[in-house]
Amino acid sequence: MKYFSEKIGPDNLASTILFDLIKDPVFLMEEDHESFRYIYANPSALAMLPLHEVIGSRIEEVLSPEISRKLIQQYKHVQSTQKPMEFTERIELDNSEFIGETMLNPIVAEDGRCHYILAIVRDVTERERKKQDLQKTQREIEIERKRLNSLVENNANAVFEFDHQKNFISINKKVTEVTGFSEEELLGQSIVSLVVDSCLEEALSYFEKALEGNAVEFETIIYTKNQEMAIFHVNTVPIIVEEKVIGIYAIAKEITEQKKMERLLRESEQRYKSIFDNHPHGILTFDRTGNLESINAGTETITGYSMNELLAASLLSIILPEETEKVQHHFYKAINEKQPERYELAFRHKNGQLIDLQTINIPIIVDEQVVGIHSIVTDITEVYRAQKALTETKEELEVFWENSTDPIFYIDTKGDILKVNPAFEETFEYTEEEMVTGQGTIIPQHMKSDQIHIVERILKGETVNSHDTIRITKTGKPLNIISSYSPVRNADKEIVGATIIYKNVTELKKAEKELQKSQDKYKIITESTFDIITLINLSGLIEYVSPANKKILGYPDHAYIGSPFTTNVHPEDAFDLMESVTSLIHGGQPATIEIRFLHQNGHYIWMEVSPTPVLVDGEVKQLFTIARDITERRRLQDKIAKMAFYDHLSGIPNRRTFDDKLNKAIHQANQSGKKVAILMLDGRKFKQINDQFGHDAGDAVIKEMATRLQSCVRPIDTAARLGGDEMGVILPELDSLETAENMAQQILKSFEVPLTFNGFEIKIGAGIGISLYPDDTVNEKQLIKYADMALYEAKKSHQDEYRVYK
């Protein structure tokens, strides 16, 4: 096999003999205009490349265009800098992928120029694959951990974890919600402290079965924090690791209300049964397909049939044939529409008598599904006959007459009023007697001739519609009236008078005048207001801008007319404004938003914008926005927001910031694979300092502790005051516990120098507790708790010391 080009000189040839023995691919490349040419490749290199004729070929003739361009740039960089370069490259071979760690070495001639570059490639394919597999496994483990945490924390039921002694190890937030006990109050306590005495022996026996590896379900009663008793349905699940039970998960669902509802349901069923059995009306119960399931005694009394007779004959068989379709229609309408259906039907009693029944079909709805029908039947035979006789004596007009909201009255052929409806009396304040006897008049004196003319038209058989006129009330108030006149004829078709309907449009006329006034006022308001008012058409273009725009933003109104409504809006806020306006066009509710507008001088001003639709007959025709300058308010809000994250006394972050930074540090550690340490600090004899030197001295000690603590930590660390003289430090991105211990020593050393206050020397002492993520725990709350436990151990020595959680 040809390993090298004939262009290689004897000196270079001697050097390549050694490379032939190296297992890693080795190439010797020669500059060839804007590319490089292979002039030597050892056997390992030739075995890797896809072409047989490599020697003498240029890079782009051997490798793909994308890889070739990248390699040529790297070769040129090494040639120009004359410095070695190392990089990792992935190369797709025929049926596999090759990952190489490449070292490019420039060969500099005596004249100082570099024409040759030696490339040595180390095969790291297997290493990279193992690395990827490891990372994938770690991600999968982390995902499973998060899934478990999410399942526990977000479970709708209370989740407890117990050890072999039945002591609480962990709880989710639902436990606190249903029992009132916090995590700190329960952890380390026994289940015995919660279960009521009457249920304790049974509950403990179930826990013993779970510790033997058996999942058990049971109900028990516990005391809540406020000493109320709550009933729980409990699933105990053994936690088995390597075939050993290491603890128990207890998933508890509070069923206090459920038990109460079951009791109430039983009571309700008894009440229903009592009503069903003793109700004077007939009650029939059907399933949703129409099969009869039960009847009460009232049904037997009304129909004459017993339950057995109705079941044997089927209900439809004893319904009159002409009523069958009606019965089926109302039955299935109640089923489909889930609404009661009322109807009447004729029914033949068992004794042969024809009776009238009123029936109400009431859907039986369970879990939003209709499962059957209650039919309540009432014998209305006598009532129906009386109603029928009464109905025959009435006319449909009487219902309309009595209930119309518009004035209606009859006149004779002379124009005299014969009868008025209640709405007439209410509108014109005259009684019917006053109008009939001629004591009242509603026609202004100057319009008498107009009325005479209309009566003449009616006598000719004309119908007068929408006649616009004026009428007056008893108190002299003029009303705008739209009137309609219809001739009334007798049996011989002779006109004997007319029916007149008045429509009082006084308020409508007034509204029209007020509308004109409001339009005039609108212009005055928009021209004078300090807010910017903008009118927008449905194409999104500005039609009007109030003069306040010039005062607030510096732009004249003509700079906006015809432009999109997002003109000069900050790019980050334009979408919010577009979404708000678009929502209004499609019937959404108005909502105020805060966005930034560009001032003519180049800076942005915060504005509170309230888009509002202009509706005509319920349809959006235009939109207008009212914008108010809130720049100063935003500045104050930002200042207040900052105060929420820092301690007012010491000036360092507060607990809220501490918790947020810890969450981010743990998230970062999960990505990088490094550790996070928490240092919990507590001052020594702080109460004694307050008592001896006063609270001002105590405040001075806290400030000094914060200052010294801040001077010790790194820029990426977080030092925070958590309350009183308790402080905490978050150390992210650690490789080992040693860094945290060194930091603790440095902090304690910084506290050795006493604080001088008002001529007194006050010794600043502290204890420190350390916990490490993820070595000690992957739970943030537990991590803080463990650091507190280590702090407690450190303070036992009564000296300035630190302790690491064990």
C-alpha positions in Angstrom: 0.0 0.0 0.0 1.2 3.5 -0.8 1.5 5.5 2.4 3.3 8.6 1.2 3.8 10.9 -1.8 6.9 10.8 -3.9 7.2 14.5 -3.1 8.3 13.7 0.5 12.0 14.4 0.8 14.5 11.9 2.4 14.4 13.8 5.7 10.7 13.8 6.0 10.6 10.2 4.8 12.8 9.1 7.7 10.5 10.8 10.1 7.4 9.0 8.8 8.8 5.5 9.4 8.1 6.0 13.1 4.5 7.2 12.3 3.8 3.9 10.4 4.0 2.1 13.7 1.6 4.4 15.6 -2.0 3.0 16.0 -3.5 6.5 15.9 -4.2 8.0 12.4 -1.4 10.4 11.3 -1.5 12.7 8.2 1.2 15.0 6.7 -0.5 17.8 4.8 1.1 20.2 2.3 -0.2 23.7 1.5 -1.9 23.7 -2.0 -3.1 27.2 -2.9 -6.4 27.6 -0.9 -6.4 24.0 0.3 -4.1 21.3 1.6 -3.0 18.0 0.0 -2.4 14.7 1.6 1.3 13.8 1.1 1.6 11.2 3.8 -0.9 9.0 5.8 0.0 6.1 8.0 -1.8 2.7 7.7 -4.3 3.6 10.5 -5.2 6.9 8.7 -5.7 5.1 5.3 -7.9 2.5 6.9 -10.2 5.3 8.3 -10.7 7.3 5.1 -13.3 6.3 2.5 -11.1 6.6 -0.6 -8.4 4.3 -1.8 -6.3 7.0 -3.5 -5.8 9.4 -0.6 -2.1 10.4 -1.1 -1.9 13.2 -3.5 -5.5 14.2 -3.1 -6.8 17.5 -1.7 -9.0 17.6 1.4 -12.1 18.4 -0.5 -11.6 15.4 -2.8 -11.6 13.0 0.2 -14.0 14.5 2.7 -17.5 16.0 2.5 -17.8 19.8 1.6 -19.0 20.7 5.1 -16.1 18.9 6.9 -13.6 20.1 4.3 -14.4 23.8 4.7 -14.1 23.5 8.5 -10.8 21.6 8.3 -9.3 24.0 5.8 -10.1 26.9 8.0 -8.4 25.2 11.0 -5.3 24.2 8.9 -5.0 27.8 7.7 -5.3 29.1 11.3 -2.4 26.8 12.4 -0.4 27.9 9.4 -0.9 31.6 10.1 -0.4 31.4 13.9 2.3 28.7 13.6 0.8 27.3 16.9 -0.6 23.8 17.5 -4.4 23.4 17.6 -6.4 20.7 19.2 -10.1 20.0 18.5 -12.7 17.2 18.4 -14.4 16.3 15.1 -17.2 13.9 14.1 -16.9 12.1 10.8 -19.6 10.0 9.2 -18.0 6.9 7.7 -19.7 4.3 5.4 -21.7 2.5 8.2 -20.5 4.2 11.3 -19.5 7.4 13.0 -15.9 8.3 13.9 -15.1 10.8 16.7 -11.5 12.0 16.6 -9.5 14.2 18.9 -7.2 15.9 16.4 -3.9 17.7 17.1 -2.6 19.9 14.3 1.2 20.7 14.5 2.8 23.3 12.2 6.2 22.3 10.6 8.1 25.6 10.3 10.9 25.7 7.8 14.3 27.5 8.3 13.0 30.5 6.4 10.2 30.8 9.0 7.4 29.7 6.7 5.0 26.9 7.3 4.2 24.7 4.2 3.5 21.5 6.1 1.2 20.5 8.9 1.3 17.2 10.8 -2.1 16.0 12.0 -2.4 13.3 14.6 -5.9 11.9 15.3 -6.8 10.0 18.4 -9.9 7.8 18.2 -12.2 8.8 21.1 -15.4 7.4 19.6 -15.9 4.8 22.3 -15.0 7.3 25.1 -17.5 9.9 23.8 -20.2 7.2 23.4 -19.7 6.1 27.0 -19.8 9.7 28.1 -23.1 10.2 26.2 -24.5 7.0 27.7 -23.5 8.2 31.2 -25.1 11.6 30.6 -28.3 9.9 29.3 -28.4 7.6 32.3 -27.9 10.5 34.7 -30.7 12.5 32.9 -33.0 9.5 33.2 -32.3 9.0 36.9 -32.9 12.7 37.5 -36.2 12.6 35.5 -37.3 9.6 37.5 -36.4 11.5 40.7 -38.3 14.6 39.6 -41.3 12.4 38.6 -41.4 10.8 42.0 -41.0 14.2 43.8 -43.7 15.7 41.5 -46.0 12.7 42.1 -45.6 13.2 45.9 -45.6 17.0 46.1 -48.5 17.5 43.6 -50.6 14.5 44.7 -54.2 15.5 45.4 -54.0 13.2 48.4 -51.9 13.5 51.6 -48.7 11.5 51.2 -46.7 10.5 54.3 -43.4 8.6 54.4 -42.6 6.5 57.6 -39.6 4.6 58.9 -39.6 1.2 60.6 -40.5 2.9 63.9 -43.6 4.4 62.2 -42.1 7.9 62.5 -42.7 10.6 59.9 -39.8 11.0 57.5 -41.4 13.3 54.9 -44.8 14.7 54.0 -46.2 16.6 51.0 -48.0 20.0 51.2 -51.4 18.3 51.1 -50.7 16.9 54.6 -50.4 20.4 56.0 -53.5 21.5 54.2 -55.7 18.7 55.6 -54.2 18.3 59.1 -53.0 21.8 59.9 -49.6 20.4 61.0 -46.4 21.8 59.4 -43.5 19.7 58.2 -41.4 20.8 61.2 -44.2 19.7 63.6 -44.5 16.2 62.1 -41.1 15.1 61.0 -39.6 12.7 63.6 -43.0 12.2 65.3 -44.8 8.9 65.5 -48.1 8.1 63.8 -49.3 7.3 67.3 -49.5 11.0 68.1 -52.1 11.6 65.4 -54.5 8.6 65.4 -57.4 8.7 67.9 -57.3 6.1 70.6 -60.3 4.1 69.4 -58.5 3.5 66.0 -54.9 3.2 67.2 -54.6 -0.5 67.7 -56.1 -1.3 64.3 -54.0 1.3 62.5 -50.8 0.0 64.0 -51.6 -3.5 62.9 -52.1 -2.4 59.3 -48.7 -0.6 59.5 -47.1 -3.8 60.7 -48.5 -5.6 57.7 -47.1 -2.9 55.4 -43.7 -3.3 57.1 -44.0 -7.1 56.3 -44.2 -6.1 52.6 -48.0 -6.1 52.1 -50.0 -3.1 50.7 -53.0 -2.5 52.9 -56.1 -0.2 52.6 -58.0 0.9 55.7 -60.0 3.7 57.2 -58.9 5.5 60.4 -59.6 8.8 62.3 -56.9 11.3 63.2 -56.8 14.5 65.2 -56.1 17.7 63.2 -54.0 20.5 64.7 -57.1 22.3 66.0 -58.2 19.0 67.7 -60.9 18.2 65.3 -61.4 14.6 64.1 -61.0 13.8 60.4 -61.7 10.5 58.7 -59.1 9.2 56.2 -59.0 6.3 53.7 -55.4 5.2 53.8 -53.3 3.1 51.3 -50.1 1.8 52.9 -47.4 1.0 50.4 -44.2 -0.7 51.5 -41.0 0.9 50.1 -38.9 -2.1 49.0 -35.2 -1.7 48.0 -33.2 -4.7 47.2 -35.9 -7.0 48.5 -35.9 -5.2 51.9 -38.7 -3.0 53.3 -37.0 0.3 54.2 -40.1 2.3 55.0 -43.7 2.9 54.2 -45.6 5.4 52.0 -49.1 6.2 53.3 -51.4 7.8 50.8 -54.4 9.3 52.7 -57.6 10.7 51.2 -59.8 12.7 53.6 -63.3 11.3 53.5 -64.8 13.2 56.4 -67.2 15.0 54.0 -67.8 11.9 52.0 -68.9 10.0 55.2 -71.0 12.9 56.1 -72.6 12.9 52.6 -73.2 9.2 52.8 -75.1 9.7 56.1 -77.0 12.6 54.5 -77.7 10.5 51.5 -79.2 7.7 53.6 -81.4 10.3 55.4 -82.3 11.8 52.0 -83.3 8.3 50.7 -85.5 7.8 53.7 -87.2 11.2 53.2 -87.6 10.5 49.5 -89.2 7.1 50.2 -91.6 8.7 52.7 -92.6 11.4 50.2 -92.8 8.7 47.4 -95.0 6.4 49.4 -97.3 9.0 50.9 -97.6 11.7 48.2 -101.2 12.3 47.0 -100.1 12.6 43.4 -99.1 9.6 41.3 -95.4 9.1 41.0 -94.0 6.6 38.4 -90.3 5.9 38.0 -88.9 4.8 34.6 -85.4 3.9 33.4 -84.1 5.9 30.4 -85.4 3.4 27.9 -89.0 3.8 29.2 -89.2 0.6 31.3 -91.4 1.1 34.4 -89.5 0.5 37.7 -91.9 1.6 40.4 -95.1 3.4 41.3 -96.5 4.8 44.5 -99.9 4.4 46.1 -101.1 7.7 44.6 -100.7 6.2 41.1 -102.8 3.2 42.0 -105.5 5.6 43.4 -105.6 7.8 40.3 -105.4 5.1 37.6 -107.0 2.2 39.4 -104.1 -0.1 38.3 -101.7 -1.8 40.7 -98.0 -2.0 40.2 -98.1 -5.6 39.2 -100.9 -4.9 36.7 -98.9 -2.0 35.1 -95.7 -4.1 34.9 -97.6 -7.0 33.4 -99.5 -4.9 30.8 -96.8 -2.3 30.1 -97.8 1.4 30.5 -98.0 2.2 26.8 -100.6 -0.6 26.2 -103.1 1.2 28.5 -102.5 4.6 27.0 -105.0 5.8 24.5 -103.7 5.2 21.0 -104.1 8.9 20.1 -102.0 9.9 23.1 -99.1 7.4 22.6 -97.0 9.7 20.3 -97.4 12.6 22.7 -96.3 10.5 25.7 -93.3 9.2 23.9 -92.4 12.7 22.6 -92.4 14.4 26.0 -90.6 11.4 27.6 -87.6 11.5 25.2 -87.6 15.3 25.1 -87.0 15.3 28.9 -84.3 12.7 28.4 -82.5 14.6 25.7 -82.8 18.1 26.9 -82.4 17.2 30.6 -85.3 19.6 31.5 -88.7 18.9 33.1 -91.5 18.4 30.5 -95.1 19.3 31.4 -98.0 18.1 29.3 -101.6 16.9 29.6 -103.2 13.7 28.3 -106.5 11.9 28.3 -106.4 8.5 30.2 -108.9 5.7 30.6 -109.3 4.7 34.3 -109.4 1.0 35.0 -113.2 1.4 35.6 -113.6 2.6 32.1 -114.0 6.3 32.9 -112.1 8.8 30.8 -110.0 11.2 32.9 -107.6 14.1 32.2 -104.1 13.9 33.7 -101.4 16.5 34.0 -98.0 14.9 33.8 -94.5 16.3 34.7 -91.6 14.3 33.4 -88.6 15.1 35.7 -85.2 13.8 34.5 -83.2 11.8 37.1 -79.6 13.1 36.6 -76.6 11.3 38.1 -73.1 12.6 37.3 -74.6 14.8 34.6 -76.2 11.8 32.9 -79.9 11.1 32.7 -80.5 7.7 34.1 -84.3 7.7 34.2 -87.5 9.7 34.6 -89.8 10.5 37.5 -93.4 11.1 36.1 -95.7 13.0 38.5 -99.3 12.7 37.4 -102.2 14.7 38.8 -105.9 14.1 38.1 -107.1 17.4 36.6 -110.4 16.1 35.2 -112.6 18.6 37.0 -110.1 21.4 36.8 -109.6 20.9 33.1 -113.3 21.0 32.4 -113.7 24.3 34.4 -110.7 25.8 32.6 -112.0 24.8 29.2 -115.4 26.4 29.9 -113.6 29.6 31.1 -111.2 29.7 28.1 -114.1 29.5 25.7 -115.5 32.8 27.1 -112.3 34.7 26.6 -110.6 36.2 23.6 -106.9 36.2 22.8 -107.1 40.0 22.6 -107.9 40.4 26.3 -104.5 38.9 27.2 -102.7 41.2 24.9 -104.8 44.1 26.1 -104.1 43.6 29.8 -100.4 42.8 29.5 -99.2 45.2 26.8 -96.7 47.8 27.9 -97.9 50.2 25.2 -101.1 52.3 25.6 -104.1 50.7 23.7 -107.6 52.1 23.5 -110.8 51.9 21.4 -112.6 54.9 19.8 -116.0 55.1 18.1 -116.7 56.7 14.7 -116.8 60.1 16.4 -113.4 59.8 17.9 -114.6 59.4 21.4 -112.7 56.9 23.6 -114.7 53.8 24.7 -112.1 51.7 26.6 -108.4 52.0 27.6 -105.9 49.4 28.8 -103.8 49.6 32.1 -100.7 50.8 30.2 -102.8 53.8 28.9 -103.8 54.7 32.4 -100.2 54.4 33.6 -98.8 56.5 30.7 -101.2 59.3 30.6 -102.3 59.3 34.3 -106.0 59.3 33.4 -108.4 56.6 34.6 -110.6 54.8 32.1 -113.6 56.5 33.6 -112.1 60.0 33.1 -111.4 59.3 29.4 -114.7 57.6 28.7 -116.7 60.4 30.3 -114.7 63.1 28.5 -113.2 64.5 31.7 -109.7 64.0 30.3 -108.0 64.8 27.0 -104.6 63.9 25.7 -104.7 65.8 22.4 -103.1 69.3 22.5 -105.5 72.0 21.3 -103.5 72.9 18.3 -103.5 69.2 17.1 -107.3 68.6 17.2 -107.6 69.0 13.5 -104.9 66.4 12.9 -106.9 63.8 15.0 -110.1 64.7 13.0 -108.3 64.0 9.8 -107.1 60.6 11.0 -110.6 59.6 12.0 -111.8 60.5 8.5 -109.2 58.2 7.1 -110.2 55.3 9.4 -113.9 55.7 8.4 -112.7 55.2 4.8 -111.2 51.9 5.9 -107.6 53.0 6.0 -105.0 51.7 8.4 -102.7 54.4 9.7 -99.2 53.2 10.7 -96.3 55.0 12.5 -98.0 58.3 12.8 -95.6 60.7 14.6 -97.5 63.1 16.9 -97.5 64.8 20.4 -99.8 63.9 23.3 -100.0 65.3 26.8 -100.5 63.6 30.2 -102.9 64.7 32.9 -100.1 66.7 34.5 -99.4 68.5 31.2 -96.2 66.6 30.3 -95.8 66.4 26.5 -95.0 62.9 25.1 -93.6 62.0 21.7 -95.9 59.3 20.4 -95.7 56.9 17.4 -99.3 55.9 16.8 -101.0 53.1 14.7 -104.8 53.1 13.9 -106.7 50.0 12.8 -110.4 50.1 11.8 -112.8 47.8 13.8 -115.7 46.2 11.9 -118.8 44.5 13.1 -120.4 41.3 11.9 -121.7 43.2 8.9 -118.2 44.5 8.1 -119.3 48.0 8.9 -116.6 50.2 10.5 -117.8 50.9 14.1 -114.6 52.4 15.4 -110.8 51.8 15.7 -108.1 50.2 17.8 -105.2 52.6 18.5 -101.8 51.6 19.8 -99.4 54.3 21.0 -95.6 53.9 21.3 -94.1 56.3 23.8 -90.8 57.5 22.2 -90.2 60.5 24.4 -87.1 59.0 25.9 -85.8 58.0 22.4 -86.2 61.6 21.2 -84.5 62.9 24.3 -81.7 60.4 23.7 -81.2 61.6 20.2 -80.8 65.2 21.4 -78.5 64.0 24.2 -76.4 62.1 21.7 -75.9 65.3 19.7 -74.9 67.1 22.9 -72.6 64.3 24.0 -70.8 64.4 20.6 -70.2 68.1 21.1 -69.0 67.5 24.7 -66.8 64.6 23.5 -64.8 66.9 21.3 -64.4 69.4 24.2 -63.2 66.5 26.5 -60.8 64.9 24.1 -59.3 68.3 23.3 -58.8 69.2 27.0 -57.9 65.9 28.7 -54.4 65.2 30.0 -54.7 61.6 28.7 -54.0 60.6 25.1 -57.2 59.5 23.3 -56.7 57.6 20.1 -59.5 56.5 17.7 -58.7 53.4 15.6 -60.6 51.9 12.7 -61.1 48.1 12.2 -58.2 48.1 9.8 -55.9 49.0 12.7 -55.2 52.5 11.4 -55.3 55.7 13.6 -58.1 58.1 12.7 -57.7 60.6 15.5 -55.2 61.5 18.2 -55.9 64.1 21.0 -53.6 67.1 21.5 -52.2 65.5 24.8 -50.0 63.3 22.6 -48.0 66.4 21.7 -47.5 67.3 25.4 -46.6 63.8 26.6 -44.8 62.2 23.6 -43.7 65.3 21.6 -45.3 64.1 18.3 -48.0 66.2 16.6 -51.3 64.4 15.8 -50.6 64.4 12.0 -47.6 62.2 12.6 -50.0 59.4 13.6 -53.1 59.8 11.4 -53.3 56.9 8.9 -50.5 55.0 10.7 -50.9 51.6 12.4 -52.0 51.8 16.0 -48.6 50.2 17.1 -46.7 53.2 15.8 -43.8 54.2 18.2 -44.8 51.3 20.6 -41.8 49.5 22.1 -41.1 46.3 20.1 -41.4 44.1 23.2 -44.8 45.6 24.0 -46.3 45.8 20.5 -47.7 42.2 20.6 -49.5 42.8 23.9 -51.3 45.9 22.4 -52.2 44.0 19.2 -53.5 41.1 21.2 -55.7 43.4 23.4 -57.1 45.3 20.4 -57.7 42.1 18.4 -59.5 40.5 21.4 -61.9 43.4 21.6 -62.7 43.2 17.9 -63.7 39.6 18.4 -66.0 40.3 21.3 -63.4 40.1 24.2 -63.6 42.1 27.4 -61.7 45.4 27.7 -58.5 45.1 29.7 -55.9 47.7 30.8 -52.3 47.1 29.8 -49.0 48.8 30.5 -46.7 49.4 27.5 -43.9 51.7 26.5 -44.1 54.5 23.8 -41.2 56.2 22.2 -40.8 59.9 23.0 -39.7 62.3 20.2 -36.5 62.8 22.2 -35.6 59.1 21.9 -36.5 57.7 25.3 -39.4 55.5 26.2 -42.4 56.5 28.5 -44.5 53.9 30.3 -48.2 54.4 29.5 -51.3 52.7 31.0 -53.5 52.0 27.9 -57.2 51.1 28.1 -58.7 50.0 24.7 -62.5 50.2 24.5 -64.8 49.2 21.6 -67.3 51.6 20.0 -70.4 49.5 19.6 -73.3 50.2 17.2 -76.2 47.8 17.5 -74.0 45.4 19.4 -71.3 45.4 16.6 -67.8 46.8 17.0 -67.4 49.7 14.5 -64.3 51.4 15.9 -62.0 51.3 18.9 -60.5 54.0 21.0 -57.7 53.9 23.6 -57.1 56.1 26.6 -53.4 56.3 27.5 -52.0 57.8 30.7 -48.4 58.5 31.6 -47.4 56.1 34.5 -43.6 56.4 34.2 -43.2 57.7 37.8 -45.5 55.0 39.1 -43.5 52.3 37.4 -40.3 53.7 38.8 -41.8 53.5 42.3 -43.0 50.0 41.7 -39.6 48.9 40.6 -38.1 50.4 43.7 -40.7 48.7 45.9 -40.0 45.4 44.1 -36.3 45.7 44.9 -37.1 46.3 48.5 -39.0 43.1 48.6 -35.8 41.1 47.9 -33.4 42.7 50.3 -33.3 43.0 54.1 -34.0 46.5 55.3 -31.6 46.5 58.2 -28.5 44.7 56.8 -28.9 45.6 53.2 -28.1 42.0 52.1 -30.7 39.6 50.4 -33.6 38.4 52.5 -35.1 34.9 52.8 -37.2 35.3 49.7 -34.1 35.9 47.6 -32.2 33.2 49.5 -34.9 30.6 48.6 -34.9 31.8 44.9 -31.1 31.6 44.6 -31.0 28.2 46.2 -33.6 26.9 43.7 -31.5 28.3 40.8 -28.2 26.9 42.3 -29.7 23.4 42.5 -31.1 23.7 39.0 -27.6 24.7 37.8 -26.0 21.9 39.7 -28.3 19.4 38.0 -27.1 20.7 34.7 -23.4 20.8 35.5 -23.1 17.8 37.8 -21.5 19.9 40.6 -22.5 20.4 44.2 -24.2 23.1 46.3 -23.4 23.9 49.9 -25.6 25.7 52.4 -24.0 27.4 55.5 -26.5 28.4 58.2 -25.1 30.9 60.8 -26.4 31.9 64.1 -24.8 34.6 66.4 -23.7 33.7 69.9 -25.2 35.5 72.9 -27.2 37.8 70.7 -29.9 38.2 73.3 -27.3 39.0 75.9 -25.9 41.7 73.7 -29.4 43.3 73.3 -30.0 43.1 77.0 -26.5 44.5 78.0 -25.9 47.1 75.4 -29.4 47.8 74.0 -31.2 47.1 70.7 -29.1 49.7 68.8 -26.1 47.6 69.6 -27.9 44.5 68.5 -28.7 46.1 65.1 -25.1 47.3 64.8 -23.9 43.6 65.4 -26.3 42.4 62.7 -25.1 45.0 60.2 -21.4 44.2 61.0 -22.1 40.4 60.7 -23.7 41.0 57.3 -20.7 43.2 56.2 -18.1 40.7 57.2 -20.1 37.8 55.8 -20.4 39.7 52.5 -16.7 40.3 52.4 -15.9 36.6 52.7 -18.2 35.1 50.0 -17.4 34.8 46.3 -19.2 36.9 43.6 -21.3 33.9 42.6 -22.3 33.1 46.3 -25.3 34.5 48.1 -25.2 35.7 51.7 -28.7 36.5 53.2 -30.3 37.5 56.5 -33.0 35.0 57.3 -34.2 36.6 60.6 -32.8 38.0 63.8 -29.1 37.1 63.8 -29.7 34.0 61.7 -28.0 34.2 58.3 -27.4 31.8 55.5 -24.9 31.4 52.6 -25.4 29.5 49.3 -22.2 28.2 47.7 -23.0 27.0 44.1 -20.9 25.1 41.6 -18.7 23.3 44.2 -16.5 20.3 43.4 -16.2 19.1 46.9 -17.1 19.8 50.6 -13.7 21.2 51.2 -14.5 24.5 49.7 -17.5 24.9 52.0 -15.4 24.1 55.0 -12.7 26.6 54.0 -15.4 29.2 53.6 -16.8 28.4 57.1 -13.3 28.8 58.6 -12.8 32.1 56.8 -16.2 33.5 58.1 -15.4 32.5 61.7 -12.0 34.1 61.4 -13.6 37.3 60.2 -15.7 37.4 63.4 -12.7 37.2 65.7 -12.2 41.0 65.8 -14.7 42.6 68.3 -17.0 45.3 67.2 -16.5 48.7 68.8 -19.8 50.4 69.6 -20.4 53.5 71.7 -17.0 52.9 73.4 -17.7 49.2 74.1 -16.0 46.3 72.6 -18.6 43.7 71.6 -17.4 40.2 70.7 -19.1 38.8 67.6 -19.4 35.0 67.7 -21.2 32.5 65.6 -21.8 28.9 65.0 -22.1 27.4 61.4 -23.9 24.4 60.1 -23.1 22.9 56.7 -25.2 20.6 54.4 -24.3 19.5 50.8 -26.5 19.0 47.8 -27.0 16.3 46.4 -24.8 14.3 48.9 -27.1 14.9 51.9 -30.4 15.2 50.1 -32.0 16.3 46.8 -34.9 18.1 48.6 -34.4 21.9 49.1 -36.3 22.1 52.4 -34.5 19.0 53.8 -31.2 20.6 52.8 -31.9 23.7 54.8 -33.2 21.6 57.7 -30.0 19.5 57.7 -27.8 22.6 57.8 -29.9 23.8 60.8 -29.3 20.5 62.5 -25.6 20.8 61.9 -25.7 24.4 63.3 -27.5 23.1 66.4 -24.6 20.6 66.9 -22.0 23.4 66.4 -23.7 25.7 69.0 -23.5 22.9 71.6 -19.8 23.5 72.0 -20.3 27.1 73.1 -17.4 28.1 70.9 -17.1 29.6 67.4 -17.2 26.4 65.4 -18.7 24.8 62.3 -20.2 21.4 61.9 -21.0 19.3 58.8 -24.3 17.4 58.7 -23.7 13.7 59.2 
